[in-house]
């Protein structure tokens, strides 16, 4: 078989055809005993019951052997040859029974080979079948009573029948091989198209990976712009991305919002997380880097970063996938909304707040509690989780907090991986509302 066709579908077809032909042979075997039973009962005249019984016994033995061999090696090339040779034996024994001497029986086996889509196999079996046919003619001429052939001399009978059957067989063989050639050409064309489709798929995948890589470089570049102005914000961006991925995955594992939280959405949320504070580029340095609490005026100016972040993303990243851009915009604009409706900038409440922003808000405040700020020391993880648990149903989506608490044991490792300052001691009690409004 052409190497291009040695694919999974081809081997599965061979396995299926081998199984089918074995089943056909097992069906035919009992039918071969019908004439013998009729002869023994005296319904059908004849005396060759012993030969028929022996042939049937041999056939059962061969079929049992090939059935066992097929179970062990269903895709072996040898398997299909042995199956077809045994099937040829069935044809031979039938053709040698007086009254069944039909030459076209020899074309059954070559015809079945067409179903294997293997031109070389078809030619091989066809050649073998032709040789078997000639040997059978010779056997019949030698062993059968000449009176059965109208007293025609054996040599004349062999010559007449051999020539006639050869012509008949040759014509049919040409047709069979022509069909095989057509099948082969069709299979090659299908295989070529499949290879082209696979190539196109790989190219599309490579293009997609390239786009994702470029997208990630752009995101990193934007995040670095923020980090260049405020190193704390830069580190915060790295950690919140890890927390967002952890929380969203745990929500999915727990069966929360499964209709919304698809694998694609989760990937987009994780990739967009570094852009949630991109609007801080527009916040003046004296506010962004100020040590100590902000004034009310400064706090109002700081709050503008959520709206500015959405504007920056829409204006500069519009060429990226629309789903990704939409999620990034929602996370930038709405990650300071509160579950109770007292957040900003839109005062959304509960599930009015996009899911991606609710997850971002959870990760955002978690990192604020765990991190050092100019106005506070970092809190212990246990204390931070206690504060966030108290905020469930007020500031946070309760399901986001349930997922966070469920994966709390994984947070320390993420802190270490993403440059968090580990808390050695802290008695600081921070107001959650103040942290939320600043971050």
C-alpha positions as CSV (number, residue, x, y, z in Angstrom):
1,X,0.0,0.0,0.0
2,X,1.3,3.5,-0.7
3,X,3.0,4.9,2.4
4,X,0.8,8.0,2.2
5,X,-2.2,5.8,3.0
6,X,-0.7,4.1,6.0
7,X,-2.8,6.2,8.4
8,X,-5.1,5.3,11.3
9,X,-8.2,5.2,9.1
10,X,-6.6,2.7,6.7
11,X,-5.6,0.3,9.4
12,X,-9.0,0.6,11.1
13,X,-10.6,-0.3,7.8
14,X,-8.3,-3.4,7.4
15,X,-9.2,-4.5,10.9
16,X,-12.9,-4.1,10.2
17,X,-12.8,-6.0,6.9
18,X,-10.7,-8.9,8.4
19,X,-13.4,-9.2,11.1
20,X,-16.2,-9.1,8.6
21,X,-14.7,-11.8,6.3
22,X,-14.1,-14.1,9.2
23,X,-17.8,-13.8,10.2
24,X,-18.9,-14.5,6.6
25,X,-16.8,-17.7,6.6
26,X,-18.2,-18.9,9.9
27,X,-21.7,-18.4,8.4
28,X,-20.8,-20.3,5.2
29,X,-19.3,-23.2,7.0
30,X,-22.5,-24.7,8.4
31,X,-24.2,-24.2,5.0
32,X,-21.5,-26.4,3.4
33,X,-22.8,-29.3,5.4
34,X,-26.3,-29.1,4.0
35,X,-25.5,-31.2,0.8
36,X,-23.8,-33.8,3.0
37,X,-26.7,-34.1,5.3
38,X,-29.0,-34.4,2.3
39,X,-26.9,-37.2,0.8
40,X,-26.8,-39.0,4.1
41,X,-30.6,-38.7,4.4
42,X,-30.9,-39.9,0.8
43,X,-32.6,-36.7,-0.3
44,X,-29.7,-35.6,-2.5
45,X,-27.9,-38.3,-4.7
46,X,-24.2,-38.6,-4.3
47,X,-21.4,-40.5,-2.6
48,X,-18.8,-37.9,-1.7
49,X,-20.1,-37.3,1.8
50,X,-16.7,-38.3,3.4
51,X,-14.8,-35.8,1.3
52,X,-17.2,-33.0,2.1
53,X,-17.1,-33.8,5.8
54,X,-13.3,-33.8,5.8
55,X,-13.1,-30.6,3.9
56,X,-15.6,-29.0,6.3
57,X,-13.5,-30.2,9.3
58,X,-10.4,-28.8,7.8
59,X,-12.1,-25.5,7.1
60,X,-13.3,-25.3,10.7
61,X,-9.8,-26.0,11.9
62,X,-8.3,-23.3,9.6
63,X,-11.0,-20.8,10.6
64,X,-10.4,-21.4,14.3
65,X,-6.6,-20.9,13.8
66,X,-7.1,-17.6,11.8
67,X,-9.6,-16.3,14.3
68,X,-7.1,-16.7,17.1
69,X,-4.3,-15.2,15.0
70,X,-6.6,-12.2,14.1
71,X,-7.3,-11.6,17.8
72,X,-3.6,-11.4,18.5
73,X,-2.5,-9.4,15.4
74,X,-5.6,-7.7,13.9
75,X,-3.6,-5.2,11.9
76,X,-0.9,-7.5,10.6
77,X,-0.4,-7.7,6.8
78,X,-0.1,-11.5,7.1
79,X,-3.5,-11.6,8.8
80,X,-5.4,-10.4,5.7
81,X,-3.5,-12.7,3.4
82,X,-4.2,-15.7,5.5
83,X,-7.9,-14.8,5.8
84,X,-8.3,-14.5,2.0
85,X,-6.4,-17.7,1.4
86,X,-8.7,-19.6,3.7
87,X,-11.7,-18.0,2.1
88,X,-10.2,-19.2,-1.2
89,X,-10.2,-22.7,0.2
90,X,-13.9,-22.3,0.8
91,X,-14.4,-21.4,-2.8
92,X,-12.2,-24.3,-4.1
93,X,-14.1,-26.9,-2.1
94,X,-17.4,-25.5,-3.3
95,X,-16.3,-25.4,-6.9
96,X,-15.2,-29.1,-6.8
97,X,-18.6,-30.2,-5.7
98,X,-20.5,-31.7,-8.7
99,X,-23.2,-29.4,-9.8
100,X,-21.6,-26.4,-8.3
101,X,-18.8,-26.0,-10.9
102,X,-19.2,-22.3,-11.5
103,X,-16.1,-20.5,-12.5
104,X,-17.2,-17.1,-11.3
105,X,-16.9,-18.3,-7.7
106,X,-13.2,-17.7,-8.1
107,X,-13.9,-14.0,-8.5
108,X,-15.5,-13.6,-5.1
109,X,-12.2,-13.5,-3.3
110,X,-10.5,-10.9,-5.7
111,X,-13.6,-8.8,-5.5
112,X,-13.5,-8.8,-1.7
113,X,-10.0,-7.5,-1.7
114,X,-11.3,-4.2,-3.2
115,X,-12.7,-3.4,0.3
116,X,-9.1,-3.3,1.6
117,X,-8.2,-0.3,-0.6
118,X,-4.8,-2.0,-1.4
119,X,-4.0,-2.4,-5.1
120,X,-0.9,-4.6,-4.5
121,X,-3.0,-6.9,-2.3
122,X,-5.7,-7.1,-4.9
123,X,-3.3,-8.0,-7.6
124,X,-1.6,-10.7,-5.4
125,X,-4.8,-12.4,-4.4
126,X,-6.2,-12.2,-8.0
127,X,-3.1,-14.0,-9.3
128,X,-3.3,-16.6,-6.6
129,X,-7.0,-17.1,-7.3
130,X,-6.3,-17.6,-11.1
131,X,-3.6,-20.3,-10.3
132,X,-6.0,-22.0,-7.9
133,X,-8.7,-22.0,-10.6
134,X,-6.4,-23.8,-13.1
135,X,-5.3,-26.4,-10.5
136,X,-8.9,-27.0,-9.7
137,X,-9.7,-27.6,-13.4
138,X,-6.9,-30.1,-13.6
139,X,-8.1,-31.9,-10.4
140,X,-11.6,-32.1,-11.7
141,X,-10.5,-33.4,-15.1
142,X,-8.4,-36.1,-13.5
143,X,-10.7,-37.2,-10.7
144,X,-14.2,-36.8,-12.1
145,X,-16.0,-39.4,-14.3
146,X,-15.5,-38.4,-18.0
147,X,-19.1,-39.4,-18.7
148,X,-20.1,-36.4,-16.6
149,X,-18.5,-34.3,-19.4
150,X,-20.3,-36.0,-22.3
151,X,-17.4,-38.4,-22.8
152,X,-15.2,-35.5,-23.8
153,X,-11.5,-36.5,-23.6
154,X,-9.9,-35.0,-20.4
155,X,-7.2,-33.1,-22.3
156,X,-9.8,-31.6,-24.6
157,X,-12.0,-30.7,-21.6
158,X,-9.1,-29.1,-19.8
159,X,-8.0,-27.2,-22.9
160,X,-11.6,-26.0,-23.7
161,X,-12.5,-25.1,-20.1
162,X,-9.1,-23.6,-19.3
163,X,-9.1,-21.3,-22.3
164,X,-12.7,-20.3,-21.8
165,X,-12.4,-19.7,-18.1
166,X,-9.1,-17.9,-18.5
167,X,-10.7,-15.4,-21.0
168,X,-13.6,-15.0,-18.6
169,X,-11.4,-14.6,-15.6
170,X,-9.0,-12.2,-17.4
171,X,-11.9,-9.9,-18.4
172,X,-13.2,-9.8,-14.9
173,X,-9.8,-9.4,-13.4
174,X,-9.1,-6.4,-15.6
175,X,-12.4,-4.9,-14.3
176,X,-11.4,-5.6,-10.7
177,X,-8.0,-4.1,-11.0
178,X,-9.4,-1.1,-12.8
179,X,-11.8,-0.6,-9.9
180,X,-8.8,-1.0,-7.5
181,X,-6.8,1.6,-9.4
182,X,-9.8,4.0,-9.2
183,X,-10.1,3.3,-5.5
184,X,-6.4,3.8,-5.0
185,X,-6.5,7.2,-6.9
186,X,-9.5,8.3,-4.8
187,X,-7.8,7.3,-1.6
188,X,-4.6,9.1,-2.5
189,X,-6.6,12.2,-3.3
190,X,-8.5,12.0,0.0
191,X,-5.2,11.4,1.8
192,X,-3.6,14.4,0.1
193,X,-6.5,16.6,1.1
194,X,-6.3,15.3,4.6
195,X,-2.6,16.1,4.7
196,X,-3.3,19.6,3.4
197,X,-6.0,20.0,6.0
198,X,-3.6,18.9,8.7
199,X,-1.0,21.2,7.4
200,X,-3.4,24.1,7.3
201,X,-4.5,23.2,10.9
202,X,-0.9,23.2,12.0
203,X,-0.2,26.6,10.3
204,X,-3.3,28.0,11.9
205,X,-2.2,26.7,15.3
206,X,1.3,28.2,14.7
207,X,-0.3,31.5,13.7
208,X,-2.5,31.4,16.8
209,X,0.5,30.7,19.1
210,X,2.4,33.5,17.4
211,X,-0.6,35.8,18.0
212,X,-0.8,34.8,21.6
213,X,3.0,35.4,22.0
214,X,2.7,38.8,20.5
215,X,-0.3,39.5,22.7
216,X,1.6,38.5,25.8
217,X,4.5,40.7,24.8
218,X,2.2,43.7,24.4
219,X,0.5,42.9,27.8
220,X,3.9,42.6,29.4
221,X,5.0,45.9,27.8
222,X,2.0,47.7,29.2
223,X,2.5,46.2,32.6
224,X,6.1,47.3,32.6
225,X,5.0,50.8,31.9
226,X,3.2,50.8,35.1
227,X,6.0,49.1,36.9
228,X,8.5,51.7,35.7
229,X,6.5,54.4,37.6
230,X,5.5,52.3,40.6
231,X,7.5,49.2,41.5
232,X,4.9,48.1,44.0
233,X,2.2,48.2,41.3
234,X,4.4,46.2,39.0
235,X,4.9,43.4,41.5
236,X,1.2,43.6,42.3
237,X,0.4,42.9,38.7
238,X,2.4,39.7,38.6
239,X,0.9,38.3,41.8
240,X,-2.7,39.2,41.0
241,X,-2.3,37.3,37.6
242,X,-1.3,34.2,39.5
243,X,-4.1,34.6,42.1
244,X,-6.7,35.2,39.3
245,X,-5.6,31.9,37.6
246,X,-5.8,30.0,40.9
247,X,-9.2,31.3,42.0
248,X,-10.8,30.9,38.5
249,X,-9.5,27.4,38.2
250,X,-10.8,26.5,41.7
251,X,-14.2,28.0,40.9
252,X,-14.4,25.8,37.8
253,X,-13.3,22.7,39.8
254,X,-16.1,23.4,42.3
255,X,-18.7,23.8,39.6
256,X,-19.3,27.6,40.1
257,X,-20.6,29.5,37.1
258,X,-19.7,26.6,34.7
259,X,-21.8,28.1,31.9
260,X,-19.7,31.3,32.0
261,X,-16.4,30.1,33.1
262,X,-15.3,28.2,30.1
263,X,-11.7,27.2,29.4
264,X,-11.4,30.0,26.9
265,X,-12.8,32.6,29.3
266,X,-10.5,31.4,32.1
267,X,-7.5,31.7,29.7
268,X,-8.6,35.2,28.7
269,X,-9.1,36.3,32.4
270,X,-5.6,35.1,33.3
271,X,-4.0,36.7,30.3
272,X,-5.9,40.0,30.8
273,X,-5.3,40.3,34.6
274,X,-1.9,42.2,34.2
275,X,-3.9,45.0,32.5
276,X,-6.4,45.6,35.3
277,X,-4.4,48.6,36.7
278,X,-3.1,49.9,33.3
279,X,-5.1,53.1,33.9
280,X,-2.7,54.1,36.6
281,X,-0.4,55.3,33.8
282,X,-2.7,58.3,33.8
283,X,-2.4,58.9,37.6
284,X,0.0,61.7,38.5
285,X,3.3,60.6,40.1
286,X,2.7,62.5,43.4
287,X,-0.4,60.5,44.0
288,X,0.7,57.1,42.6
289,X,4.0,57.1,44.7
290,X,2.7,59.0,47.7
291,X,3.7,57.6,51.1
292,X,0.8,57.6,53.5
293,X,-3.0,57.9,53.1
294,X,-4.5,59.9,50.2
295,X,-6.6,62.9,50.6
296,X,-10.2,62.8,49.4
297,X,-9.2,64.8,46.3
298,X,-6.3,62.4,45.6
299,X,-8.5,59.4,46.2
300,X,-11.0,60.7,43.6
301,X,-8.2,61.1,41.1
302,X,-6.9,57.7,41.8
303,X,-10.4,56.2,41.2
304,X,-10.2,57.5,37.6
305,X,-7.7,54.8,36.8
306,X,-10.5,52.2,36.2
307,X,-12.2,54.2,33.5
308,X,-8.8,55.3,32.0
309,X,-7.7,51.7,31.9
310,X,-10.7,50.7,29.8
311,X,-10.1,53.6,27.4
312,X,-6.4,52.6,27.0
313,X,-7.3,49.0,26.2
314,X,-10.0,49.8,23.7
315,X,-7.9,52.4,21.9
316,X,-4.6,50.5,21.8
317,X,-5.5,46.8,21.7
318,X,-8.5,46.7,19.4
319,X,-6.7,44.5,16.9
320,X,-6.5,41.6,19.4
321,X,-9.3,39.0,19.6
322,X,-12.6,40.7,20.5
323,X,-13.4,38.3,23.4
324,X,-10.1,39.0,25.0
325,X,-10.4,42.8,24.6
326,X,-13.9,42.8,26.1
327,X,-12.8,40.8,29.1
328,X,-9.7,43.0,29.6
329,X,-11.9,46.2,29.5
330,X,-14.4,44.8,32.0
331,X,-11.6,43.8,34.4
332,X,-9.9,47.2,34.1
333,X,-13.2,49.2,34.6
334,X,-15.1,47.1,37.1
335,X,-12.5,45.5,39.4
336,X,-13.4,48.0,42.1
337,X,-17.1,47.4,42.0
338,X,-18.6,45.8,45.2
339,X,-21.1,43.0,45.6
340,X,-23.3,45.3,47.7
341,X,-23.3,48.0,45.0
342,X,-21.1,50.6,46.9
343,X,-18.1,50.3,44.5
344,X,-17.0,52.4,41.6
345,X,-17.1,53.6,38.9
346,X,-20.6,52.4,37.9
347,X,-22.1,51.3,41.3
348,X,-22.9,47.8,39.9
349,X,-24.1,45.1,42.3
350,X,-24.0,41.4,42.6
351,X,-24.2,39.6,39.2
352,X,-24.4,43.0,37.4
353,X,-20.7,43.0,37.9
354,X,-19.0,41.0,35.2
355,X,-17.7,37.7,36.5
356,X,-14.1,38.4,35.3
357,X,-14.2,41.7,37.4
358,X,-15.5,39.9,40.5
359,X,-12.6,37.4,40.3
360,X,-10.2,40.2,39.7
361,X,-11.5,42.1,42.7
362,X,-10.9,39.1,44.9
363,X,-7.3,38.7,43.7
364,X,-6.7,42.4,43.8
365,X,-7.7,42.9,47.5
366,X,-6.0,39.6,48.5
367,X,-2.7,40.9,47.3
368,X,-3.2,44.3,48.9
369,X,-3.7,42.7,52.3
370,X,-0.7,40.4,51.9
371,X,1.6,43.1,50.6
372,X,3.5,45.9,52.2
373,X,2.2,49.4,51.6
374,X,3.5,52.9,52.6
375,X,0.6,53.0,55.1
376,X,0.6,49.4,56.3
377,X,2.7,46.3,56.9
378,X,1.7,43.0,55.2
379,X,-0.8,40.9,57.0
380,X,-0.6,37.2,57.8
381,X,-2.4,35.0,55.3
382,X,-4.8,33.8,57.9
383,X,-5.7,37.3,58.9
384,X,-6.1,38.4,55.3
385,X,-8.4,35.4,54.6
386,X,-10.5,36.3,57.7
387,X,-11.0,39.8,56.5
388,X,-12.0,38.7,53.0
389,X,-14.3,36.1,54.4
390,X,-16.1,38.8,56.4
391,X,-16.4,40.8,53.1
392,X,-18.2,37.9,51.3
393,X,-21.7,39.1,50.3
394,X,-20.7,42.7,51.0
395,X,-17.6,43.5,48.9
396,X,-17.0,40.2,47.2
397,X,-18.9,37.5,45.4
398,X,-19.5,34.8,48.0
399,X,-18.6,32.1,45.5
400,X,-15.3,33.8,44.7
401,X,-14.4,33.8,48.5
402,X,-15.5,30.1,48.8
403,X,-13.1,29.2,46.0
404,X,-10.3,31.4,47.5
405,X,-10.7,29.7,50.9
406,X,-10.7,26.3,49.3
407,X,-7.3,26.9,47.6
408,X,-5.7,28.9,50.5
409,X,-2.9,26.4,51.0
410,X,-1.6,27.1,47.5
411,X,-1.2,30.8,48.0
412,X,2.2,30.9,49.9
413,X,3.9,29.1,47.0
414,X,2.5,31.7,44.6
415,X,3.7,34.5,46.8
416,X,7.2,33.1,46.7
417,X,7.2,32.6,43.0
418,X,6.0,36.1,42.3
419,X,8.1,38.2,44.6
420,X,5.9,38.8,47.5
421,X,7.4,40.2,50.7
422,X,6.8,37.6,53.4
423,X,5.3,38.8,56.6
424,X,7.4,38.2,59.7
425,X,5.3,40.2,62.1
426,X,2.4,42.5,61.9
427,X,-0.2,43.8,64.4
428,X,-1.6,46.2,61.8
429,X,-5.4,46.2,61.4
430,X,-6.3,47.7,58.1
431,X,-9.6,49.1,56.9
432,X,-10.7,47.0,54.0
433,X,-12.6,49.8,52.4
434,X,-9.5,52.0,52.4
435,X,-7.4,49.2,50.8
436,X,-10.0,48.6,48.2
437,X,-10.3,52.3,47.2
438,X,-6.6,52.7,46.9
439,X,-5.7,49.5,45.0
